[in-house]
Amino acid sequence: MQDVARLQCPWCGERFETLVDASAGDADYIEDCPVCCRPIEMHLSIDEDGTHLAAGRED
């Protein structure tokens, strides 16, 4: 099952939407910002309160 998540790029500050697949459980992955193309570190966690997606950057 895929959900839509709304995020703000930690590099350029632009807001965008991305698809999140929570069917496999918790995950860490890299996704490029669709505006500035810089890599965003994504951390997906699932608990009893729902699905949570955190976005950060390496530096």
Distance bins in CASP14 RR format, pairs under 12 A and 6 or more apart:
PFRMAT RR
TARGET T0000
AUTHOR 0000-0000-0000
RMODE 2
METHOD distances of the structure
MODEL  1
1 19 0 0 0 0 0 1 0 0 0 0 0
1 20 0 0 0 0 1 0 0 0 0 0 0
1 21 1 0 0 1 0 0 0 0 0 0 0
1 22 1 0 0 1 0 0 0 0 0 0 0
1 23 1 0 1 0 0 0 0 0 0 0 0
1 24 0 0 0 0 0 1 0 0 0 0 0
1 25 0 0 0 0 0 1 0 0 0 0 0
1 46 0 0 0 0 0 1 0 0 0 0 0
1 51 0 0 0 0 1 0 0 0 0 0 0
2 17 0 0 0 0 0 1 0 0 0 0 0
2 18 0 0 0 0 1 0 0 0 0 0 0
2 19 1 0 1 0 0 0 0 0 0 0 0
2 20 1 0 0 1 0 0 0 0 0 0 0
2 21 1 0 1 0 0 0 0 0 0 0 0
2 22 0 0 0 0 1 0 0 0 0 0 0
2 23 0 0 0 0 1 0 0 0 0 0 0
2 24 0 0 0 0 0 1 0 0 0 0 0
2 44 0 0 0 0 0 1 0 0 0 0 0
2 51 0 0 0 0 0 1 0 0 0 0 0
3 17 0 0 0 0 0 1 0 0 0 0 0
3 18 0 0 0 0 1 0 0 0 0 0 0
3 19 1 0 0 1 0 0 0 0 0 0 0
3 20 1 0 1 0 0 0 0 0 0 0 0
3 21 0 0 0 0 1 0 0 0 0 0 0
3 22 1 0 0 1 0 0 0 0 0 0 0
3 23 0 0 0 0 0 1 0 0 0 0 0
3 44 0 0 0 0 0 1 0 0 0 0 0
3 46 0 0 0 0 0 1 0 0 0 0 0
3 50 0 0 0 0 1 0 0 0 0 0 0
3 51 1 0 0 1 0 0 0 0 0 0 0
3 52 0 0 0 0 0 1 0 0 0 0 0
3 53 0 0 0 0 1 0 0 0 0 0 0
4 16 0 0 0 0 0 1 0 0 0 0 0
4 17 1 0 1 0 0 0 0 0 0 0 0
4 18 1 0 0 1 0 0 0 0 0 0 0
4 19 1 0 0 1 0 0 0 0 0 0 0
4 20 1 0 0 1 0 0 0 0 0 0 0
4 21 0 0 0 0 0 1 0 0 0 0 0
4 22 0 0 0 0 0 1 0 0 0 0 0
4 51 0 0 0 0 0 1 0 0 0 0 0
4 53 0 0 0 0 0 1 0 0 0 0 0
5 15 0 0 0 0 0 1 0 0 0 0 0
5 16 0 0 0 0 1 0 0 0 0 0 0
5 17 1 0 0 1 0 0 0 0 0 0 0
5 18 1 0 1 0 0 0 0 0 0 0 0
5 19 1 0 0 1 0 0 0 0 0 0 0
5 20 1 0 1 0 0 0 0 0 0 0 0
5 21 0 0 0 0 0 1 0 0 0 0 0
5 22 0 0 0 0 1 0 0 0 0 0 0
5 31 0 0 0 0 0 1 0 0 0 0 0
5 40 0 0 0 0 0 1 0 0 0 0 0
5 42 0 0 0 0 1 0 0 0 0 0 0
5 43 0 0 0 0 0 1 0 0 0 0 0
5 44 0 0 0 0 1 0 0 0 0 0 0
5 50 0 0 0 0 0 1 0 0 0 0 0
5 51 1 0 0 1 0 0 0 0 0 0 0
5 52 0 0 0 0 1 0 0 0 0 0 0
5 53 1 0 1 0 0 0 0 0 0 0 0
5 54 0 0 0 0 0 1 0 0 0 0 0
5 55 0 0 0 0 1 0 0 0 0 0 0
6 14 0 0 0 0 0 1 0 0 0 0 0
6 15 1 0 0 1 0 0 0 0 0 0 0
6 16 1 0 0 1 0 0 0 0 0 0 0
6 17 1 0 1 0 0 0 0 0 0 0 0
6 18 0 0 0 0 1 0 0 0 0 0 0
6 19 0 0 0 0 0 1 0 0 0 0 0
6 20 0 0 0 0 0 1 0 0 0 0 0
6 53 0 0 0 0 1 0 0 0 0 0 0
6 55 0 0 0 0 0 1 0 0 0 0 0
7 13 0 0 0 0 1 0 0 0 0 0 0
7 14 0 0 0 0 1 0 0 0 0 0 0
7 15 1 0 0 1 0 0 0 0 0 0 0
7 16 1 0 0 1 0 0 0 0 0 0 0
7 17 1 0 0 1 0 0 0 0 0 0 0
7 18 1 0 0 1 0 0 0 0 0 0 0
7 19 0 0 0 0 0 1 0 0 0 0 0
7 20 0 0 0 0 1 0 0 0 0 0 0
7 31 0 0 0 0 1 0 0 0 0 0 0
7 33 0 0 0 0 1 0 0 0 0 0 0
7 34 0 0 0 0 0 1 0 0 0 0 0
7 35 0 0 0 0 0 1 0 0 0 0 0
7 40 1 0 0 1 0 0 0 0 0 0 0
7 41 0 0 0 0 0 1 0 0 0 0 0
7 42 0 0 0 0 1 0 0 0 0 0 0
7 43 0 0 0 0 0 1 0 0 0 0 0
7 44 0 0 0 0 0 1 0 0 0 0 0
7 52 0 0 0 0 0 1 0 0 0 0 0
7 53 1 0 0 1 0 0 0 0 0 0 0
7 54 0 0 0 0 1 0 0 0 0 0 0
7 55 1 0 1 0 0 0 0 0 0 0 0
7 56 0 0 0 0 1 0 0 0 0 0 0
7 57 0 0 0 0 0 1 0 0 0 0 0
8 14 1 0 0 1 0 0 0 0 0 0 0
8 15 1 0 1 0 0 0 0 0 0 0 0
8 16 1 0 0 1 0 0 0 0 0 0 0
8 17 0 0 0 0 0 1 0 0 0 0 0
8 18 0 0 0 0 0 1 0 0 0 0 0
8 33 0 0 0 0 1 0 0 0 0 0 0
8 35 0 0 0 0 0 1 0 0 0 0 0
8 36 0 0 0 0 0 1 0 0 0 0 0
8 40 0 0 0 0 1 0 0 0 0 0 0
8 53 0 0 0 0 0 1 0 0 0 0 0
8 54 0 0 0 0 0 1 0 0 0 0 0
8 55 1 0 0 1 0 0 0 0 0 0 0
8 56 0 0 0 0 0 1 0 0 0 0 0
8 57 0 0 0 0 0 1 0 0 0 0 0
9 15 1 0 0 1 0 0 0 0 0 0 0
9 16 1 0 0 1 0 0 0 0 0 0 0
9 17 0 0 0 0 0 1 0 0 0 0 0
9 18 0 0 0 0 0 1 0 0 0 0 0
9 31 0 0 0 0 0 1 0 0 0 0 0
9 32 0 0 0 0 1 0 0 0 0 0 0
9 33 1 0 1 0 0 0 0 0 0 0 0
9 34 0 0 0 0 1 0 0 0 0 0 0
9 35 1 0 0 1 0 0 0 0 0 0 0
9 36 1 0 0 1 0 0 0 0 0 0 0
9 37 0 0 0 0 1 0 0 0 0 0 0
9 38 1 0 0 1 0 0 0 0 0 0 0
9 39 0 0 0 0 0 1 0 0 0 0 0
9 40 1 0 0 1 0 0 0 0 0 0 0
9 41 0 0 0 0 0 1 0 0 0 0 0
9 42 0 0 0 0 0 1 0 0 0 0 0
9 55 1 0 0 1 0 0 0 0 0 0 0
9 56 0 0 0 0 1 0 0 0 0 0 0
9 57 0 0 0 0 1 0 0 0 0 0 0
10 16 0 0 0 0 0 1 0 0 0 0 0
10 31 0 0 0 0 0 1 0 0 0 0 0
10 33 0 0 0 0 1 0 0 0 0 0 0
10 35 0 0 0 0 0 1 0 0 0 0 0
10 36 0 0 0 0 0 1 0 0 0 0 0
10 38 0 0 0 0 1 0 0 0 0 0 0
10 39 0 0 0 0 0 1 0 0 0 0 0
10 40 1 0 0 1 0 0 0 0 0 0 0
10 41 0 0 0 0 1 0 0 0 0 0 0
10 42 0 0 0 0 0 1 0 0 0 0 0
10 54 0 0 0 0 1 0 0 0 0 0 0
10 55 1 0 1 0 0 0 0 0 0 0 0
10 56 1 0 1 0 0 0 0 0 0 0 0
10 57 1 0 1 0 0 0 0 0 0 0 0
10 58 0 0 0 0 1 0 0 0 0 0 0
10 59 0 0 0 0 1 0 0 0 0 0 0
11 32 0 0 0 0 0 1 0 0 0 0 0
11 33 1 0 0 1 0 0 0 0 0 0 0
11 34 0 0 0 0 0 1 0 0 0 0 0
11 35 0 0 0 0 1 0 0 0 0 0 0
11 36 1 0 1 0 0 0 0 0 0 0 0
11 37 0 0 0 0 1 0 0 0 0 0 0
11 38 1 0 1 0 0 0 0 0 0 0 0
11 39 0 0 0 0 1 0 0 0 0 0 0
11 40 1 0 0 1 0 0 0 0 0 0 0
11 41 0 0 0 0 0 1 0 0 0 0 0
11 55 0 0 0 0 1 0 0 0 0 0 0
11 56 0 0 0 0 1 0 0 0 0 0 0
11 57 1 0 1 0 0 0 0 0 0 0 0
11 58 0 0 0 0 0 1 0 0 0 0 0
11 59 0 0 0 0 1 0 0 0 0 0 0
12 32 0 0 0 0 0 1 0 0 0 0 0
12 33 1 0 0 1 0 0 0 0 0 0 0
12 34 0 0 0 0 0 1 0 0 0 0 0
12 35 1 0 1 0 0 0 0 0 0 0 0
12 36 1 0 1 0 0 0 0 0 0 0 0
12 37 0 0 0 0 1 0 0 0 0 0 0
12 38 1 0 0 1 0 0 0 0 0 0 0
12 40 0 0 0 0 0 1 0 0 0 0 0
12 57 0 0 0 0 0 1 0 0 0 0 0
13 33 0 0 0 0 1 0 0 0 0 0 0
13 35 0 0 0 0 1 0 0 0 0 0 0
13 36 0 0 0 0 1 0 0 0 0 0 0
13 38 0 0 0 0 0 1 0 0 0 0 0
13 40 0 0 0 0 0 1 0 0 0 0 0
13 55 0 0 0 0 0 1 0 0 0 0 0
13 56 0 0 0 0 0 1 0 0 0 0 0
13 57 0 0 0 0 0 1 0 0 0 0 0
14 33 1 0 0 1 0 0 0 0 0 0 0
14 34 0 0 0 0 1 0 0 0 0 0 0
14 35 1 0 1 0 0 0 0 0 0 0 0
14 36 1 0 0 1 0 0 0 0 0 0 0
14 37 0 0 0 0 0 1 0 0 0 0 0
14 38 0 0 0 0 0 1 0 0 0 0 0
14 40 0 0 0 0 0 1 0 0 0 0 0
14 55 0 0 0 0 0 1 0 0 0 0 0
15 33 0 0 0 0 0 1 0 0 0 0 0
15 34 0 0 0 0 0 1 0 0 0 0 0
15 35 0 0 0 0 1 0 0 0 0 0 0
15 55 0 0 0 0 0 1 0 0 0 0 0
16 31 0 0 0 0 1 0 0 0 0 0 0
16 32 0 0 0 0 0 1 0 0 0 0 0
16 33 1 0 0 1 0 0 0 0 0 0 0
16 34 1 0 1 0 0 0 0 0 0 0 0
16 35 1 0 0 1 0 0 0 0 0 0 0
16 36 0 0 0 0 0 1 0 0 0 0 0
16 37 0 0 0 0 0 1 0 0 0 0 0
16 40 0 0 0 0 1 0 0 0 0 0 0
16 55 0 0 0 0 1 0 0 0 0 0 0
17 31 0 0 0 0 0 1 0 0 0 0 0
17 33 0 0 0 0 0 1 0 0 0 0 0
17 34 0 0 0 0 1 0 0 0 0 0 0
17 35 0 0 0 0 0 1 0 0 0 0 0
17 53 0 0 0 0 0 1 0 0 0 0 0
18 29 0 0 0 0 0 1 0 0 0 0 0
18 31 1 0 0 1 0 0 0 0 0 0 0
18 32 0 0 0 0 0 1 0 0 0 0 0
18 33 0 0 0 0 1 0 0 0 0 0 0
18 34 0 0 0 0 1 0 0 0 0 0 0
18 40 0 0 0 0 1 0 0 0 0 0 0
18 42 0 0 0 0 1 0 0 0 0 0 0
18 44 0 0 0 0 0 1 0 0 0 0 0
18 53 1 0 0 1 0 0 0 0 0 0 0
18 55 0 0 0 0 1 0 0 0 0 0 0
19 31 0 0 0 0 1 0 0 0 0 0 0
19 34 0 0 0 0 0 1 0 0 0 0 0
19 42 0 0 0 0 0 1 0 0 0 0 0
19 44 0 0 0 0 0 1 0 0 0 0 0
19 51 0 0 0 0 0 1 0 0 0 0 0
19 53 0 0 0 0 0 1 0 0 0 0 0
20 26 0 0 0 0 0 1 0 0 0 0 0
20 27 0 0 0 0 1 0 0 0 0 0 0
20 29 0 0 0 0 0 1 0 0 0 0 0
20 31 0 0 0 0 0 1 0 0 0 0 0
20 42 0 0 0 0 1 0 0 0 0 0 0
20 43 0 0 0 0 0 1 0 0 0 0 0
20 44 1 0 0 1 0 0 0 0 0 0 0
20 45 0 0 0 0 0 1 0 0 0 0 0
20 46 0 0 0 0 1 0 0 0 0 0 0
20 50 0 0 0 0 0 1 0 0 0 0 0
20 51 1 0 0 1 0 0 0 0 0 0 0
20 52 0 0 0 0 1 0 0 0 0 0 0
20 53 1 0 1 0 0 0 0 0 0 0 0
20 54 0 0 0 0 0 1 0 0 0 0 0
20 55 0 0 0 0 0 1 0 0 0 0 0
21 27 0 0 0 0 1 0 0 0 0 0 0
21 29 0 0 0 0 0 1 0 0 0 0 0
21 31 0 0 0 0 0 1 0 0 0 0 0
21 42 0 0 0 0 0 1 0 0 0 0 0
21 44 0 0 0 0 1 0 0 0 0 0 0
21 46 0 0 0 0 0 1 0 0 0 0 0
21 51 0 0 0 0 1 0 0 0 0 0 0
21 53 0 0 0 0 0 1 0 0 0 0 0
22 44 1 0 0 1 0 0 0 0 0 0 0
22 45 0 0 0 0 1 0 0 0 0 0 0
22 46 1 0 1 0 0 0 0 0 0 0 0
22 47 0 0 0 0 0 1 0 0 0 0 0
22 50 0 0 0 0 1 0 0 0 0 0 0
22 51 1 0 1 0 0 0 0 0 0 0 0
22 52 0 0 0 0 1 0 0 0 0 0 0
22 53 0 0 0 0 1 0 0 0 0 0 0
23 44 0 0 0 0 0 1 0 0 0 0 0
23 46 0 0 0 0 1 0 0 0 0 0 0
23 51 0 0 0 0 0 1 0 0 0 0 0
24 44 0 0 0 0 1 0 0 0 0 0 0
24 46 0 0 0 0 1 0 0 0 0 0 0
24 51 0 0 0 0 0 1 0 0 0 0 0
25 43 0 0 0 0 0 1 0 0 0 0 0
25 44 1 0 0 1 0 0 0 0 0 0 0
25 45 0 0 0 0 1 0 0 0 0 0 0
25 46 1 0 1 0 0 0 0 0 0 0 0
25 47 0 0 0 0 0 1 0 0 0 0 0
25 50 0 0 0 0 0 1 0 0 0 0 0
25 51 0 0 0 0 1 0 0 0 0 0 0
25 52 0 0 0 0 0 1 0 0 0 0 0
26 42 0 0 0 0 0 1 0 0 0 0 0
26 43 0 0 0 0 1 0 0 0 0 0 0
26 44 1 0 0 1 0 0 0 0 0 0 0
26 45 1 0 1 0 0 0 0 0 0 0 0
26 46 1 0 0 1 0 0 0 0 0 0 0
26 47 0 0 0 0 1 0 0 0 0 0 0
26 50 0 0 0 0 0 1 0 0 0 0 0
26 51 0 0 0 0 1 0 0 0 0 0 0
26 52 0 0 0 0 1 0 0 0 0 0 0
26 53 0 0 0 0 0 1 0 0 0 0 0
26 54 0 0 0 0 0 1 0 0 0 0 0
27 41 0 0 0 0 0 1 0 0 0 0 0
27 42 1 0 0 1 0 0 0 0 0 0 0
27 43 1 0 0 1 0 0 0 0 0 0 0
27 44 1 0 1 0 0 0 0 0 0 0 0
27 45 0 0 0 0 1 0 0 0 0 0 0
27 46 0 0 0 0 1 0 0 0 0 0 0
27 51 0 0 0 0 0 1 0 0 0 0 0
27 52 0 0 0 0 0 1 0 0 0 0 0
27 53 0 0 0 0 1 0 0 0 0 0 0
27 54 0 0 0 0 0 1 0 0 0 0 0
28 40 0 0 0 0 0 1 0 0 0 0 0
28 41 1 0 0 1 0 0 0 0 0 0 0
28 42 1 0 0 1 0 0 0 0 0 0 0
28 43 1 0 1 0 0 0 0 0 0 0 0
28 44 1 0 0 1 0 0 0 0 0 0 0
28 45 0 0 0 0 1 0 0 0 0 0 0
28 53 0 0 0 0 0 1 0 0 0 0 0
28 54 0 0 0 0 1 0 0 0 0 0 0
28 55 0 0 0 0 0 1 0 0 0 0 0
28 56 0 0 0 0 0 1 0 0 0 0 0
29 39 0 0 0 0 0 1 0 0 0 0 0
29 40 0 0 0 0 1 0 0 0 0 0 0
29 41 0 0 0 0 1 0 0 0 0 0 0
29 42 1 0 1 0 0 0 0 0 0 0 0
29 43 0 0 0 0 1 0 0 0 0 0 0
29 44 1 0 0 1 0 0 0 0 0 0 0
29 53 0 0 0 0 0 1 0 0 0 0 0
29 54 0 0 0 0 0 1 0 0 0 0 0
29 55 0 0 0 0 0 1 0 0 0 0 0
29 56 0 0 0 0 0 1 0 0 0 0 0
30 38 0 0 0 0 0 1 0 0 0 0 0
30 39 1 0 1 0 0 0 0 0 0 0 0
30 40 1 0 0 1 0 0 0 0 0 0 0
30 41 1 0 0 1 0 0 0 0 0 0 0
30 42 1 0 0 1 0 0 0 0 0 0 0
30 43 0 0 0 0 0 1 0 0 0 0 0
30 55 0 0 0 0 0 1 0 0 0 0 0
30 56 0 0 0 0 0 1 0 0 0 0 0
30 57 0 0 0 0 0 1 0 0 0 0 0
30 58 0 0 0 0 1 0 0 0 0 0 0
31 37 0 0 0 0 0 1 0 0 0 0 0
31 38 0 0 0 0 0 1 0 0 0 0 0
31 39 1 0 0 1 0 0 0 0 0 0 0
31 40 1 0 1 0 0 0 0 0 0 0 0
31 41 0 0 0 0 1 0 0 0 0 0 0
31 42 1 0 1 0 0 0 0 0 0 0 0
31 43 0 0 0 0 0 1 0 0 0 0 0
31 44 0 0 0 0 0 1 0 0 0 0 0
31 53 0 0 0 0 0 1 0 0 0 0 0
31 55 0 0 0 0 1 0 0 0 0 0 0
31 56 0 0 0 0 0 1 0 0 0 0 0
31 57 0 0 0 0 0 1 0 0 0 0 0
32 38 1 0 0 1 0 0 0 0 0 0 0
32 39 1 0 1 0 0 0 0 0 0 0 0
32 40 1 0 0 1 0 0 0 0 0 0 0
32 41 0 0 0 0 0 1 0 0 0 0 0
32 42 0 0 0 0 0 1 0 0 0 0 0
32 55 0 0 0 0 0 1 0 0 0 0 0
32 57 0 0 0 0 0 1 0 0 0 0 0
33 39 1 0 0 1 0 0 0 0 0 0 0
33 40 1 0 1 0 0 0 0 0 0 0 0
33 41 0 0 0 0 0 1 0 0 0 0 0
33 42 0 0 0 0 0 1 0 0 0 0 0
33 55 0 0 0 0 1 0 0 0 0 0 0
33 56 0 0 0 0 0 1 0 0 0 0 0
33 57 0 0 0 0 1 0 0 0 0 0 0
34 40 0 0 0 0 1 0 0 0 0 0 0
36 57 0 0 0 0 0 1 0 0 0 0 0
38 55 0 0 0 0 0 1 0 0 0 0 0
38 56 0 0 0 0 0 1 0 0 0 0 0
38 57 1 0 0 1 0 0 0 0 0 0 0
38 58 0 0 0 0 1 0 0 0 0 0 0
38 59 0 0 0 0 0 1 0 0 0 0 0
39 55 0 0 0 0 0 1 0 0 0 0 0
39 56 0 0 0 0 1 0 0 0 0 0 0
39 57 1 0 0 1 0 0 0 0 0 0 0
39 58 1 0 0 1 0 0 0 0 0 0 0
39 59 0 0 0 0 0 1 0 0 0 0 0
40 53 0 0 0 0 0 1 0 0 0 0 0
40 54 0 0 0 0 0 1 0 0 0 0 0
40 55 1 0 1 0 0 0 0 0 0 0 0
40 56 1 0 1 0 0 0 0 0 0 0 0
40 57 1 0 0 1 0 0 0 0 0 0 0
40 58 0 0 0 0 1 0 0 0 0 0 0
40 59 0 0 0 0 0 1 0 0 0 0 0
41 53 0 0 0 0 0 1 0 0 0 0 0
41 54 0 0 0 0 1 0 0 0 0 0 0
41 55 1 0 0 1 0 0 0 0 0 0 0
41 56 1 0 1 0 0 0 0 0 0 0 0
41 57 1 0 0 1 0 0 0 0 0 0 0
41 58 1 0 0 1 0 0 0 0 0 0 0
41 59 0 0 0 0 0 1 0 0 0 0 0
42 51 0 0 0 0 0 1 0 0 0 0 0
42 52 0 0 0 0 0 1 0 0 0 0 0
42 53 1 0 0 1 0 0 0 0 0 0 0
42 54 1 0 0 1 0 0 0 0 0 0 0
42 55 1 0 1 0 0 0 0 0 0 0 0
42 56 1 0 0 1 0 0 0 0 0 0 0
42 57 0 0 0 0 0 1 0 0 0 0 0
43 51 0 0 0 0 0 1 0 0 0 0 0
43 52 0 0 0 0 1 0 0 0 0 0 0
43 53 1 0 0 1 0 0 0 0 0 0 0
43 54 1 0 1 0 0 0 0 0 0 0 0
43 55 1 0 0 1 0 0 0 0 0 0 0
43 56 0 0 0 0 1 0 0 0 0 0 0
44 50 0 0 0 0 0 1 0 0 0 0 0
44 51 1 0 0 1 0 0 0 0 0 0 0
44 52 1 0 0 1 0 0 0 0 0 0 0
44 53 1 0 1 0 0 0 0 0 0 0 0
44 54 0 0 0 0 1 0 0 0 0 0 0
44 55 0 0 0 0 0 1 0 0 0 0 0
45 51 1 0 0 1 0 0 0 0 0 0 0
45 52 1 0 1 0 0 0 0 0 0 0 0
45 53 0 0 0 0 1 0 0 0 0 0 0
45 54 1 0 0 1 0 0 0 0 0 0 0
46 52 1 0 0 1 0 0 0 0 0 0 0
46 53 0 0 0 0 0 1 0 0 0 0 0
END
